[in-house]
Amino acid sequence: MSFGFSIGDGVMLTKLVWQTVEGTRKACGEYSEMTREARSLGQVFERLRGEIASPESALHRAKDERKRELSKILRRAQRLLEDIEDAIVKYNGLSTEGGGAGKLMQKIRFGNGKARDLDSVRLKMATYTASITINLNLLSSEGQGRIENQVESLGGDLRGIRESVNYITAKLSARTEEGSVWTSYADDDKMFWRRLRRGLYQEGYTDRELRKHEKLIMAYINELGERVVVLIRQ
């Protein structure tokens, strides 16, 4: 299976994210959290572009499931950046006309018509940055982890849970100031499990199945932390 993103796509994504950085810098400020998160995503996309461009990279050697998982996240990130870009274009238009620009950039309207405040949009951007980083770091590590293989083999109601755990872990990491979800896991694993379980509920997994496999899932989180090491936030 091909990755689904060509070298040209990598260039396009990188160009889009740096346009977003410039747009948020003008609309929100050089040192705003929105600009910082956009810049962090840009750095991850630069790394991704290098992986796409190299035929011998771990990305091209990855299993089809890994490629699909990463491709799905990239499509989501692309749609988010396009929505931000649309909002910035509108902001610039109102700014030129001299009215209402400040209020416009308090919210961003998505392609589905829903409006989100900037904190919500920033969190989405940080989640995608963390999720792409986790996936690239896992691809760079040697093979699959022992616990990961066990989690991936779960069927029935827990089919696909590894991908869900990876994404929810990225989301929790985006909410953590120090940028590493494994710090909070080490400090309070029971609290971490409650947060993770809440996210898995929202993904449709049942309480009975999650309680049955709690130890395995938490062992996977620990293994994930050892393999990814740390999410570096700029």
Contacts in CASP RR format, 6 or more apart in sequence:
PFRMAT RR
TARGET T0000
AUTHOR 0000-0000-0000
METHOD contacts of the structure
MODEL  1
MSFGFSIGDGVMLTKLVWQTVEGTRKACGEYSEMTREARSLGQVFERLRG
EIASPESALHRAKDERKRELSKILRRAQRLLEDIEDAIVKYNGLSTEGGG
AGKLMQKIRFGNGKARDLDSVRLKMATYTASITINLNLLSSEGQGRIENQ
VESLGGDLRGIRESVNYITAKLSARTEEGSVWTSYADDDKMFWRRLRRGL
YQEGYTDRELRKHEKLIMAYINELGERVVVLIRQ
1 64 0 8 1.000
1 67 0 8 1.000
1 68 0 8 1.000
2 67 0 8 1.000
3 52 0 8 1.000
3 59 0 8 1.000
3 60 0 8 1.000
3 67 0 8 1.000
3 70 0 8 1.000
3 71 0 8 1.000
4 67 0 8 1.000
4 71 0 8 1.000
5 13 0 8 1.000
5 52 0 8 1.000
5 71 0 8 1.000
5 74 0 8 1.000
6 52 0 8 1.000
7 49 0 8 1.000
7 52 0 8 1.000
7 53 0 8 1.000
9 52 0 8 1.000
10 45 0 8 1.000
10 48 0 8 1.000
10 49 0 8 1.000
10 52 0 8 1.000
11 49 0 8 1.000
13 45 0 8 1.000
13 48 0 8 1.000
13 49 0 8 1.000
13 74 0 8 1.000
13 77 0 8 1.000
13 78 0 8 1.000
13 81 0 8 1.000
14 42 0 8 1.000
14 45 0 8 1.000
14 46 0 8 1.000
14 49 0 8 1.000
16 78 0 8 1.000
16 81 0 8 1.000
16 82 0 8 1.000
16 85 0 8 1.000
17 38 0 8 1.000
17 41 0 8 1.000
17 42 0 8 1.000
17 45 0 8 1.000
17 81 0 8 1.000
18 42 0 8 1.000
19 85 0 8 1.000
20 38 0 8 1.000
20 41 0 8 1.000
20 81 0 8 1.000
20 84 0 8 1.000
20 85 0 8 1.000
20 88 0 8 1.000
21 35 0 8 1.000
21 38 0 8 1.000
21 39 0 8 1.000
21 42 0 8 1.000
23 88 0 8 1.000
24 32 0 8 1.000
24 34 0 8 1.000
24 35 0 8 1.000
24 38 0 8 1.000
24 84 0 8 1.000
24 88 0 8 1.000
25 32 0 8 1.000
25 35 0 8 1.000
26 88 0 8 1.000
26 92 0 8 1.000
27 88 0 8 1.000
27 91 0 8 1.000
27 92 0 8 1.000
27 101 0 8 1.000
27 105 0 8 1.000
28 34 0 8 1.000
28 35 0 8 1.000
28 105 0 8 1.000
28 118 0 8 1.000
29 35 0 8 1.000
33 122 0 8 1.000
34 118 0 8 1.000
34 121 0 8 1.000
34 122 0 8 1.000
34 125 0 8 1.000
36 234 0 8 1.000
37 122 0 8 1.000
37 125 0 8 1.000
37 126 0 8 1.000
37 129 0 8 1.000
38 84 0 8 1.000
38 125 0 8 1.000
39 234 0 8 1.000
40 126 0 8 1.000
40 129 0 8 1.000
40 233 0 8 1.000
40 234 0 8 1.000
41 77 0 8 1.000
41 81 0 8 1.000
41 125 0 8 1.000
41 128 0 8 1.000
41 129 0 8 1.000
41 132 0 8 1.000
43 234 0 8 1.000
44 129 0 8 1.000
44 132 0 8 1.000
44 133 0 8 1.000
44 136 0 8 1.000
45 132 0 8 1.000
47 136 0 8 1.000
48 59 0 8 1.000
48 74 0 8 1.000
48 132 0 8 1.000
48 136 0 8 1.000
50 57 0 8 1.000
51 57 0 8 1.000
51 58 0 8 1.000
51 59 0 8 1.000
51 60 0 8 1.000
51 136 0 8 1.000
51 139 0 8 1.000
52 59 0 8 1.000
54 60 0 8 1.000
58 139 0 8 1.000
58 140 0 8 1.000
59 67 0 8 1.000
59 70 0 8 1.000
59 136 0 8 1.000
59 139 0 8 1.000
62 70 0 8 1.000
62 139 0 8 1.000
65 163 0 8 1.000
66 135 0 8 1.000
66 138 0 8 1.000
66 139 0 8 1.000
69 135 0 8 1.000
69 163 0 8 1.000
69 166 0 8 1.000
70 132 0 8 1.000
70 135 0 8 1.000
70 136 0 8 1.000
70 139 0 8 1.000
73 128 0 8 1.000
73 131 0 8 1.000
73 132 0 8 1.000
73 135 0 8 1.000
73 167 0 8 1.000
74 132 0 8 1.000
76 128 0 8 1.000
77 125 0 8 1.000
77 128 0 8 1.000
77 132 0 8 1.000
79 110 0 8 1.000
79 111 0 8 1.000
80 110 0 8 1.000
80 121 0 8 1.000
80 124 0 8 1.000
80 125 0 8 1.000
80 128 0 8 1.000
83 108 0 8 1.000
83 109 0 8 1.000
83 110 0 8 1.000
83 111 0 8 1.000
84 108 0 8 1.000
84 121 0 8 1.000
86 109 0 8 1.000
87 104 0 8 1.000
87 105 0 8 1.000
87 108 0 8 1.000
87 109 0 8 1.000
88 105 0 8 1.000
90 104 0 8 1.000
91 101 0 8 1.000
91 102 0 8 1.000
91 104 0 8 1.000
91 105 0 8 1.000
93 101 0 8 1.000
94 100 0 8 1.000
94 101 0 8 1.000
94 104 0 8 1.000
95 101 0 8 1.000
105 118 0 8 1.000
106 117 0 8 1.000
106 118 0 8 1.000
107 115 0 8 1.000
107 116 0 8 1.000
107 117 0 8 1.000
107 118 0 8 1.000
108 115 0 8 1.000
108 116 0 8 1.000
108 118 0 8 1.000
108 121 0 8 1.000
109 115 0 8 1.000
109 116 0 8 1.000
110 116 0 8 1.000
116 124 0 8 1.000
123 171 0 8 1.000
123 174 0 8 1.000
123 175 0 8 1.000
126 174 0 8 1.000
126 233 0 8 1.000
127 167 0 8 1.000
127 170 0 8 1.000
127 171 0 8 1.000
127 174 0 8 1.000
128 170 0 8 1.000
129 174 0 8 1.000
129 233 0 8 1.000
130 170 0 8 1.000
130 171 0 8 1.000
130 173 0 8 1.000
130 174 0 8 1.000
130 179 0 8 1.000
130 231 0 8 1.000
131 166 0 8 1.000
131 167 0 8 1.000
131 170 0 8 1.000
131 171 0 8 1.000
133 170 0 8 1.000
133 228 0 8 1.000
133 231 0 8 1.000
133 232 0 8 1.000
134 166 0 8 1.000
134 169 0 8 1.000
134 170 0 8 1.000
134 224 0 8 1.000
134 228 0 8 1.000
134 231 0 8 1.000
135 166 0 8 1.000
137 227 0 8 1.000
137 228 0 8 1.000
137 229 0 8 1.000
138 166 0 8 1.000
138 224 0 8 1.000
138 227 0 8 1.000
138 228 0 8 1.000
141 227 0 8 1.000
141 228 0 8 1.000
144 152 0 8 1.000
145 223 0 8 1.000
145 227 0 8 1.000
146 223 0 8 1.000
147 216 0 8 1.000
147 219 0 8 1.000
147 220 0 8 1.000
147 222 0 8 1.000
147 223 0 8 1.000
148 162 0 8 1.000
148 220 0 8 1.000
148 223 0 8 1.000
148 224 0 8 1.000
150 216 0 8 1.000
150 220 0 8 1.000
151 161 0 8 1.000
151 162 0 8 1.000
151 165 0 8 1.000
151 216 0 8 1.000
151 217 0 8 1.000
151 220 0 8 1.000
152 160 0 8 1.000
152 162 0 8 1.000
154 160 0 8 1.000
154 161 0 8 1.000
154 213 0 8 1.000
154 216 0 8 1.000
157 205 0 8 1.000
157 206 0 8 1.000
157 209 0 8 1.000
158 205 0 8 1.000
158 209 0 8 1.000
158 213 0 8 1.000
161 200 0 8 1.000
161 205 0 8 1.000
161 217 0 8 1.000
162 220 0 8 1.000
164 200 0 8 1.000
164 203 0 8 1.000
164 205 0 8 1.000
165 196 0 8 1.000
165 200 0 8 1.000
165 217 0 8 1.000
165 220 0 8 1.000
165 221 0 8 1.000
165 224 0 8 1.000
166 224 0 8 1.000
168 196 0 8 1.000
168 199 0 8 1.000
168 200 0 8 1.000
168 203 0 8 1.000
169 181 0 8 1.000
169 196 0 8 1.000
169 221 0 8 1.000
169 224 0 8 1.000
172 181 0 8 1.000
172 184 0 8 1.000
172 192 0 8 1.000
172 195 0 8 1.000
172 196 0 8 1.000
173 179 0 8 1.000
173 180 0 8 1.000
173 181 0 8 1.000
173 231 0 8 1.000
176 183 0 8 1.000
176 184 0 8 1.000
179 231 0 8 1.000
179 233 0 8 1.000
180 230 0 8 1.000
180 231 0 8 1.000
181 192 0 8 1.000
181 231 0 8 1.000
182 221 0 8 1.000
182 225 0 8 1.000
182 230 0 8 1.000
184 191 0 8 1.000
184 192 0 8 1.000
185 192 0 8 1.000
185 221 0 8 1.000
185 222 0 8 1.000
189 218 0 8 1.000
192 221 0 8 1.000
193 214 0 8 1.000
193 218 0 8 1.000
196 217 0 8 1.000
196 221 0 8 1.000
197 207 0 8 1.000
197 210 0 8 1.000
200 210 0 8 1.000
201 207 0 8 1.000
201 210 0 8 1.000
210 217 0 8 1.000
END
